[in-house]
Amino acid sequence: MNKGKESLAYLTFLVDNYHNLPKTMVFLHSHRDGYPKAWHTDFDGYDNVKAVQNLQIGFVQEKGYANLRCNWEPGCPDEMQAFRTPKEEHRTTEHILADSWPKLFHDTKVPPVIGVACCSQFAVSRKQVLERPLDYYKRIQDWIVRTDASDYVSGRLLEYLWHIIFGQEAIHCPSYRQCYCDVYGRWFTNYVESNHLHPVVTPEKTITLSEPYSIKPLVTNATLGFERVLAIGLPERSDRRDTLTLTATINDIKLEWIDAIKGSDMHRKAWPAHWNTGKINRTIAELGNWRSHINAVRTVMEAGYFSALIIEDDADWDVALKSQLEIFANKTRAHGNAGRNESLWTTSETPTHSPYGDDWDLLWLGSCATPPAPPETAIFPGEGDQDHYVFSAGGGMSCLYGYAITHESAKTLMGWLLDVDEPTDFAISQYCEHFQCVAVWPQLIGEHKPMGPRTKDSSIKEGDDGSFSEKGETSGIVHSAILDMLEKVGHKGRWEG
């Protein structure tokens, strides 16, 4: 039987799989994207694939339920009013609410007002589904089959009840800005009115972020306040991928991998025009490193990510990274609209598009260079006795353990890197002499050297002197997230004694 629109299909899945449900479930309509068919899909291009790719699984697990539509229209704040006086004839679904409620919930206390953004596309956790017994879902399933209400009316009634079924209040209408932050990890709320009167997010993804909205949930999400976290690594270095992926997962950080390139695999015609034309001959491994980073930068540009954090596969960070980033974000936001020669640390109430502020092209979070002496106001407290200094980086930087760029700066950085005759980090340091880069020292992202043969330390350097390290270490990081991960889930004491 096909009745109740999508609701019967959803319920059949829950009933048939009740004892074997996945940890997180996403319920969607069959149309993938495009207007008008997917007009209610609240994401760029009305695209459900992009919506699911950006879905914050951690939020779903924490709250149990997430409506995939943040736009209030239609549905919020008071779409269904069981006792509306006088009745409005066109609200046929509302007419059956009062009589149907006791049959669906075994409760005679009918909410006078129900509000939720339409349209039966949501994510729910297994734990939340199991809050109700199997017989409950069977009862709703049976009601849909037996009710005299039409396919449209019965389905639309469930459309405005799913959030209640999954433990939310009758009126579930978070602000668009808060919803987009929680559900998609994005803080962009630029509206345009289309001809069908449903505001959509524009491709430019511009928003205003200002108080009283807290920075903390934005920079402590699974992508650390950026749209993506991209990790560069050679496919054959599965040891590094295993370590970094496990560490990121334990720290609730979502990685996407960019395959690194070996310089030896590059055609000579693809080398930069001035490569090895200077006094120093660069290694073939350094060439591969350049190609790998430019591929990551190109990914940001091509995919249209409004920002991305790029790290290498030997990256490590402090277990307190998210709280450190909250302080760092406040420092970079204080940058405001100050020019390069003005004070970096002026207080600014200017709304920004990013939780890290707008006045930057690159955030250098992981380097190995000693910075110039910063002003006292640039200091923020770190872990233990380690203070961090935030400063405008005008060159003199090295190492690319971690750096962030925007969609706009990806264009200028890629242009800068098209022709180089030096290591990638030196080239990016020169880029910072001409563009706005903000750095932190000691670094928030460092380089981890694992236990084992020292040849594991680098994918660039050649040779083997036979040396061996009995334990892993990360310089510049007080409480290594990798060592913390190994302490929590590693094989303790296996190689001791």
C-alpha positions in Angstrom: 0.0 0.0 0.0 1.2 3.5 -0.8 -0.5 5.9 1.5 0.4 8.8 3.8 2.9 10.2 1.3 6.5 9.4 2.6 5.3 8.7 6.1 4.4 5.0 5.5 7.7 4.3 3.8 9.5 5.9 6.8 7.5 3.9 9.3 7.9 0.7 7.4 11.7 1.1 7.6 11.6 1.8 11.3 9.3 -1.2 12.0 11.2 -3.6 9.8 14.6 -2.6 11.1 13.7 -1.7 14.7 16.2 -4.2 16.2 19.0 -3.4 13.7 18.9 0.3 13.2 22.0 2.3 12.1 23.4 4.8 14.6 22.2 7.8 12.6 19.4 7.8 10.0 18.5 10.4 7.4 15.0 10.4 6.0 14.7 12.1 2.6 12.5 12.5 -0.4 13.5 10.8 -3.6 14.2 13.9 -5.6 17.9 14.8 -5.3 18.0 18.5 -6.2 16.8 21.4 -8.3 13.8 23.8 -8.3 10.8 23.3 -8.3 10.9 19.6 -7.4 13.2 20.0 -4.4 12.1 23.5 -3.4 12.0 22.5 0.2 15.6 21.3 0.4 17.3 24.0 2.4 20.8 24.0 0.9 22.7 25.4 -2.0 21.1 24.4 -5.3 18.3 22.7 -3.4 20.8 19.8 -3.2 20.1 17.0 -0.7 23.5 15.4 -1.4 25.3 18.6 -0.2 22.9 18.8 2.7 23.8 15.3 3.9 27.5 15.8 3.3 27.4 18.8 5.6 25.1 17.3 8.2 26.7 17.5 11.7 26.4 13.9 12.9 27.6 14.9 16.4 24.6 17.3 16.7 22.2 14.6 15.7 23.6 12.2 18.2 23.5 14.8 21.0 20.0 16.1 20.3 18.5 13.0 18.9 16.7 14.8 16.0 17.5 17.4 13.4 15.1 18.9 10.9 17.0 19.3 7.6 15.0 22.5 6.8 16.0 25.6 8.7 13.8 28.0 6.7 10.6 28.7 8.7 8.4 29.0 5.7 6.1 27.1 5.7 5.6 25.7 9.2 6.9 28.0 11.8 6.0 29.2 14.3 2.3 28.2 14.3 1.3 26.2 11.2 -1.1 23.8 13.0 -3.6 25.1 15.5 -5.9 22.4 16.7 -8.6 24.8 18.0 -8.3 27.6 15.5 -11.4 29.8 15.6 -12.9 30.3 13.2 -11.8 27.3 11.2 -10.1 27.9 7.9 -11.5 25.6 5.2 -8.3 25.2 3.3 -6.5 23.8 6.4 -7.8 20.3 5.9 -4.9 18.6 7.8 -5.5 20.8 10.8 -9.1 19.7 10.9 -8.2 16.1 11.9 -5.5 17.0 14.4 -7.6 17.0 17.6 -9.3 13.7 16.8 -6.2 12.0 15.6 -3.8 13.0 18.4 -5.1 10.6 21.1 -5.0 7.7 18.6 -1.4 8.5 17.7 0.0 9.4 21.1 -2.4 7.8 23.6 -2.6 11.3 25.2 -5.7 13.5 25.4 -3.7 16.7 25.9 -3.6 18.0 22.4 -1.1 20.8 21.9 -3.0 24.0 20.9 -0.2 25.0 18.5 2.3 23.0 16.6 5.1 24.6 14.7 8.0 23.1 12.7 9.6 23.9 9.4 8.2 21.6 6.7 8.7 19.0 4.9 9.4 15.6 6.3 13.2 15.5 5.7 15.1 15.0 8.9 17.9 13.0 10.7 17.4 11.0 13.8 19.6 8.9 16.1 19.0 5.2 16.8 18.9 6.1 20.5 16.1 8.5 20.0 14.0 6.1 17.9 14.4 3.5 20.6 12.9 5.9 23.2 9.6 4.6 21.9 8.7 0.9 21.7 8.2 -1.0 18.5 4.5 -1.3 19.1 4.2 2.5 19.0 5.5 2.8 15.4 3.3 -0.1 14.4 0.3 1.8 15.8 1.1 4.8 13.7 1.6 2.6 10.7 -1.7 1.0 11.3 -3.4 4.3 11.7 -2.2 5.5 8.3 -3.5 2.4 6.6 -6.9 2.5 8.3 -7.7 6.2 8.5 -10.3 7.7 6.3 -8.0 10.7 5.7 -6.6 11.0 2.3 -3.1 10.2 1.3 -2.3 13.9 1.2 -3.9 14.8 4.6 -2.6 11.8 6.5 0.9 12.3 5.2 0.9 16.0 5.9 -0.3 15.4 9.5 2.7 13.2 10.1 4.9 15.9 8.4 4.1 18.2 11.4 4.4 15.4 14.0 7.8 13.8 13.3 9.6 16.2 15.6 7.3 15.4 18.5 7.5 11.7 17.8 11.3 12.1 18.2 11.2 13.9 21.5 11.0 17.6 20.6 8.6 20.3 21.9 5.4 21.0 19.9 6.9 24.2 18.7 10.3 23.4 17.3 11.5 26.6 15.5 15.2 27.4 16.1 16.4 30.6 14.4 17.6 30.1 10.9 21.1 31.1 11.9 21.2 28.8 14.9 19.7 25.9 12.9 22.2 26.3 10.1 25.1 26.4 12.6 23.9 23.3 14.5 22.6 21.1 11.7 25.2 22.0 9.0 28.1 23.5 10.8 27.7 26.7 8.8 26.9 30.2 10.0 25.8 31.8 6.7 22.4 33.3 6.5 22.2 35.4 3.4 18.7 35.4 2.1 17.4 36.2 -1.3 13.7 36.2 -2.2 13.0 34.0 -5.1 9.9 34.1 -7.3 8.3 31.3 -5.3 8.8 33.2 -2.0 11.0 30.7 -0.3 14.3 32.2 0.8 17.4 30.1 -0.1 21.0 30.2 0.7 22.9 31.9 -2.0 26.1 30.4 -3.5 28.1 33.3 -2.1 27.4 32.0 1.4 27.8 35.5 2.9 26.4 36.0 6.4 26.5 38.3 9.4 27.7 36.9 12.6 27.6 39.2 15.6 26.7 39.0 19.3 24.7 37.7 21.1 25.5 34.6 19.0 28.4 32.8 20.6 31.5 31.9 18.7 32.1 28.8 20.7 29.7 26.4 18.9 31.0 27.7 15.5 34.7 27.0 16.1 34.2 23.9 18.2 32.2 22.0 15.6 33.5 19.0 13.6 35.2 21.2 11.1 36.6 23.7 13.6 34.7 26.7 12.2 35.7 26.1 8.6 33.6 24.4 5.9 36.1 21.6 5.5 39.2 20.1 7.1 41.4 18.7 4.4 44.2 16.3 5.2 47.0 15.8 2.7 48.7 12.4 2.7 50.3 9.8 0.4 48.0 6.8 -0.1 50.8 4.4 0.8 51.3 6.1 4.2 48.4 4.2 5.6 50.1 4.3 9.0 49.7 8.1 9.1 46.1 8.0 7.8 45.2 5.4 10.5 46.7 7.5 13.3 45.3 10.9 12.2 41.8 9.6 11.4 41.5 7.8 14.7 42.8 10.9 16.6 40.4 13.2 14.7 37.5 10.9 15.3 38.1 10.8 19.1 38.4 14.6 19.1 35.1 14.9 17.0 36.9 16.4 14.0 35.8 15.4 10.5 38.6 15.0 7.9 38.5 14.7 4.2 41.6 13.3 2.5 43.5 14.8 -0.4 45.9 12.3 -1.9 49.4 13.6 -1.9 51.5 13.4 -5.1 55.0 12.0 -5.5 57.3 14.3 -7.5 58.7 11.3 -9.3 55.2 10.6 -10.7 55.0 14.1 -12.3 55.6 14.7 -15.9 58.5 17.1 -16.5 56.2 19.4 -18.4 54.0 19.8 -15.3 56.9 21.2 -13.2 56.8 24.9 -12.3 58.6 26.9 -15.0 61.4 28.1 -12.7 61.8 24.9 -10.7 65.6 24.2 -10.3 66.6 27.2 -12.2 68.2 28.9 -9.2 71.4 28.3 -7.3 69.9 25.4 -5.2 68.6 22.2 -6.7 65.3 21.2 -5.1 64.5 17.6 -4.4 61.9 15.6 -6.3 60.1 15.1 -2.9 59.8 18.9 -2.5 58.3 19.0 -5.9 55.6 16.5 -4.9 54.9 18.5 -1.7 54.3 21.6 -3.9 51.9 19.7 -6.2 50.1 18.2 -3.2 49.4 21.5 -1.6 48.4 23.2 -4.8 45.9 20.4 -5.3 44.4 21.1 -1.9 44.2 24.8 -2.6 42.6 24.0 -6.0 40.0 21.8 -4.3 38.9 24.7 -2.1 38.6 26.9 -5.1 36.9 24.4 -7.4 34.5 23.1 -4.8 33.5 26.6 -3.7 34.3 26.0 0.0 34.0 29.3 1.8 36.9 28.2 3.9 39.1 25.2 4.7 41.7 24.1 7.1 44.5 22.2 5.3 46.8 19.9 7.4 49.4 17.4 6.6 49.1 13.7 7.5 51.7 14.0 10.4 49.7 16.8 12.1 49.0 16.8 15.8 47.3 19.2 18.1 46.6 19.8 21.8 43.7 18.0 23.4 42.5 21.5 24.2 42.5 22.6 20.6 38.9 23.6 20.4 39.1 25.8 23.5 42.3 27.3 22.1 40.6 28.0 18.8 37.8 29.9 20.6 40.3 32.3 22.1 42.3 32.5 18.8 39.0 33.3 17.0 38.3 36.2 19.3 41.8 37.5 18.7 41.5 37.3 14.9 38.0 38.8 15.0 39.5 41.7 17.0 41.5 42.3 13.8 38.3 43.8 12.5 38.8 46.1 9.5 42.2 47.2 10.6 44.8 47.6 7.8 48.2 46.0 7.9 49.8 49.1 9.4 47.1 49.6 12.0 46.8 48.0 15.3 45.8 44.3 15.0 44.1 44.2 18.4 41.5 47.0 18.3 38.1 46.0 19.6 35.6 45.8 16.8 31.8 45.3 16.9 31.7 44.9 13.1 29.7 41.8 12.1 31.8 39.2 10.3 31.2 36.4 7.8 33.5 33.9 9.6 33.9 33.2 13.3 37.5 34.0 12.7 36.7 37.4 11.3 37.0 38.6 7.7 40.3 40.5 7.5 42.5 37.6 6.7 43.7 35.6 3.7 45.5 32.8 5.5 45.5 31.6 9.1 48.8 29.9 9.8 48.0 27.6 12.7 50.9 25.2 12.4 54.4 26.5 11.7 57.9 25.9 12.9 59.3 29.4 12.7 60.0 31.8 15.6 57.9 34.9 15.1 58.8 38.5 15.8 58.1 39.7 19.3 54.3 40.5 19.5 52.6 43.1 21.6 51.4 41.9 25.0 47.7 42.2 24.0 48.3 39.5 21.5 48.9 36.9 24.2 46.3 34.3 25.1 46.8 31.6 27.8 47.7 28.1 26.6 47.9 24.8 28.4 50.2 24.6 31.4 52.8 27.3 31.4 52.7 27.9 27.6 51.3 31.2 26.4 50.4 31.7 22.7 51.1 34.8 20.6 48.9 35.9 17.8 50.4 38.2 15.2 50.3 39.4 11.6 52.7 37.2 9.7 54.5 39.2 7.0 57.0 36.6 6.0 59.7 34.6 7.8 57.4 31.6 8.3 58.1 27.9 7.5 56.4 24.5 7.8 52.8 23.8 6.8 51.5 21.6 9.6 48.2 23.5 9.3 46.8 26.6 7.6 43.4 27.9 6.7 42.3 29.7 3.6 39.1 31.1 2.2 37.5 30.6 -1.2 38.7 34.0 -2.3 42.2 33.6 -1.0 42.5 30.2 -2.6 42.5 32.0 -5.9 45.3 34.4 -5.0 47.3 31.7 -3.3 47.0 29.3 -6.2 48.1 32.0 -8.6 51.0 32.7 -6.3 52.1 29.0 -6.3 51.8 28.3 -10.0 55.4 29.1 -10.6 57.9 28.6 -7.7 61.6 27.8 -7.3 61.6 27.0 -3.6 59.8 24.8 -1.0 56.1 25.3 -0.7 56.2 26.8 2.9 58.8 29.4 1.8 56.6 30.3 -1.1 53.6 30.7 1.1 55.6 32.8 3.5 56.4 35.2 0.6 52.7 35.2 -0.2 52.1 36.5 3.3 54.4 39.5 2.6 51.7 40.7 0.2 48.5 39.3 1.7 46.9 39.3 5.1 48.1 36.3 7.1 47.5 35.8 10.8 49.7 33.3 12.7 50.0 31.9 16.3 53.1 30.9 18.2 53.7 28.4 19.7 51.7 26.6 17.0 48.2 25.1 17.6 49.0 22.4 15.1 52.3 20.6 15.3 54.3 17.8 13.6 54.1 14.4 15.3 57.1 12.0 15.2 55.9 8.5 15.9 57.5 5.7 17.8 59.6 3.5 15.5 62.3 3.9 12.9 63.2 7.5 12.3 62.6 7.0 8.6 58.9 7.2 9.4 59.3 10.8 10.4 59.3 12.3 6.9 57.8 11.4 3.5 60.1 14.0 1.9 63.6 13.2 3.3 65.5 10.2 2.0 68.0 7.9 3.7 68.1 5.6 6.8 70.6 6.0 9.5 69.1 3.1 11.5 68.0 5.2 14.4 64.9 4.2 16.4 62.5 6.1 18.7 61.0 4.3 21.7 58.2 6.8 22.0 56.3 9.3 19.9 56.5 13.1 20.4 55.1 16.4 19.1 57.2 19.5 19.7 55.4 22.7 20.7 52.3 20.9 21.9 51.7 20.4 25.6 49.2 17.6 25.6 49.4 15.8 22.3 46.1 14.5 21.0 47.8 11.6 19.3 49.6 10.5 22.5 46.3 11.0 24.3 44.5 8.8 21.8 47.2 6.1 22.2 46.8 6.3 25.9 43.0 5.8 25.6 42.7 3.1 23.0 46.3 2.0 22.3 47.8 -1.3 23.5 49.2 -0.1 26.8 52.5 -1.6 27.9 52.9 -3.9 24.9 56.4 -2.8 24.2 57.5 -2.1 27.7 59.7 -4.2 30.0 
